[in-house]
Amino acid sequence: MSSKEEEINVKDWIVLSTTMIGIVLTILALIWPNRPSNGIITATFLLMIGFILFVNSVSANSKAKFEIKQSDFDEEKVFRFVSFAEYSFGLGFTLVIIAFAFLGYKYLIDDVGKNYLILALPFAFLISAWVLIIIYNSINYSGKAFKILRSMKRNIWIFFEFISLIFIVLDYFELIIIP
């Protein structure tokens, strides 16, 4: 294994993306027989797109790994594939998080009924994810002033998750219905 391959570490990302493919398929297999009264369409849509993004992440990381093994590999090309895989994985993971927030909220509404405590689940779930992203960014960008705030991809993912939280609140007050 070359030092470049160790530095890029595509093998771990291939394993992680493959694991996420299995997780998404398992979630889909589990939610359909016992689906909530609403939200199954949205959750399925998000999980299926997440599935495609995880498959793409495996494919792009595998291509990067293949390129590294070539004696005359183009480092810039390898990093483009790795970056493409990273964005695919991150967006896929964001969609899975949003689907989980929707599903958890909808299952609680069905099982417990409507009360304000039900809104605590998606808020706690998403805020926990955001705290972990902030901690990850703090560790990843330590010593790089304001780089934490410029992590555009993570800011976009948090923005998508925040929008999903708004949809949950709107659904709770029946201003919209999450299908």
Solvent accessible surface area in square Angstrom, and as a share of the most:
residue,aa,sasa,rsa
1,M,154,0.69
2,S,52,0.33
3,S,86,0.55
4,K,61,0.26
5,E,13,0.06
6,E,108,0.48
7,E,117,0.52
8,I,15,0.08
9,N,62,0.32
10,V,1,0.00
11,K,111,0.47
12,D,82,0.42
13,W,90,0.32
14,I,32,0.16
15,V,88,0.51
16,L,75,0.37
17,S,0,0.00
18,T,71,0.41
19,T,68,0.39
20,M,13,0.06
21,I,31,0.15
22,G,35,0.34
23,I,70,0.35
24,V,0,0.00
25,L,84,0.42
26,T,73,0.43
27,I,19,0.10
28,L,20,0.10
29,A,67,0.52
30,L,124,0.62
31,I,13,0.06
32,W,101,0.35
33,P,113,0.71
34,N,109,0.56
35,R,131,0.48
36,P,7,0.04
37,S,86,0.56
38,N,60,0.31
39,G,0,0.00
40,I,17,0.09
41,I,111,0.56
42,T,26,0.15
43,A,0,0.00
44,T,28,0.16
45,F,126,0.52
46,L,21,0.11
47,L,0,0.00
48,M,87,0.39
49,I,57,0.29
50,G,0,0.00
51,F,51,0.21
52,I,109,0.55
53,L,31,0.15
54,F,0,0.00
55,V,64,0.37
56,N,39,0.20
57,S,0,0.00
58,V,33,0.19
59,S,64,0.42
60,A,5,0.04
61,N,4,0.02
62,S,47,0.30
63,K,72,0.30
64,A,0,0.00
65,K,47,0.20
66,F,112,0.47
67,E,18,0.08
68,I,9,0.05
69,K,135,0.57
70,Q,66,0.29
71,S,120,0.78
72,D,125,0.65
73,F,56,0.23
74,D,72,0.37
75,E,72,0.32
76,E,113,0.51
77,K,69,0.29
78,V,0,0.00
79,F,79,0.33
80,R,136,0.50
81,F,52,0.21
82,V,27,0.15
83,S,45,0.29
84,F,110,0.46
85,A,1,0.01
86,E,60,0.27
87,Y,106,0.40
88,S,6,0.04
89,F,22,0.09
90,G,7,0.07
91,L,55,0.27
92,G,0,0.00
93,F,84,0.35
94,T,3,0.02
95,L,22,0.11
96,V,7,0.04
97,I,19,0.10
98,I,10,0.05
99,A,0,0.00
100,F,88,0.36
101,A,1,0.01
102,F,11,0.05
103,L,11,0.05
104,G,19,0.18
105,Y,2,0.01
106,K,11,0.05
107,Y,56,0.21
108,L,59,0.29
109,I,39,0.20
110,D,64,0.33
111,D,119,0.62
112,V,90,0.51
113,G,29,0.28
114,K,95,0.40
115,N,59,0.30
116,Y,153,0.58
117,L,138,0.69
118,I,6,0.03
119,L,20,0.10
120,A,46,0.35
121,L,67,0.33
122,P,0,0.00
123,F,75,0.31
124,A,59,0.46
125,F,72,0.30
126,L,0,0.00
127,I,81,0.41
128,S,61,0.39
129,A,14,0.11
130,W,38,0.13
131,V,72,0.41
132,L,119,0.59
133,I,30,0.15
134,I,99,0.50
135,I,86,0.44
136,Y,108,0.41
137,N,7,0.04
138,S,47,0.30
139,I,128,0.65
140,N,70,0.36
141,Y,28,0.11
142,S,82,0.53
143,G,88,0.85
144,K,115,0.49
145,A,81,0.63
146,F,146,0.61
147,K,70,0.29
148,I,56,0.29
149,L,118,0.59
150,R,150,0.55
151,S,6,0.04
152,M,128,0.57
153,K,28,0.12
154,R,23,0.08
155,N,57,0.29
156,I,72,0.37
157,W,27,0.09
158,I,42,0.21
159,F,117,0.49
160,F,82,0.34
161,E,1,0.01
162,F,96,0.40
163,I,57,0.29
164,S,5,0.03
165,L,7,0.03
166,I,69,0.35
167,F,90,0.37
168,I,0,0.00
169,V,39,0.23
170,L,54,0.27
171,D,9,0.05
172,Y,13,0.05
173,F,99,0.41
174,E,118,0.53
175,L,127,0.63
176,I,58,0.29
177,I,104,0.53
178,I,6,0.03
179,P,75,0.47
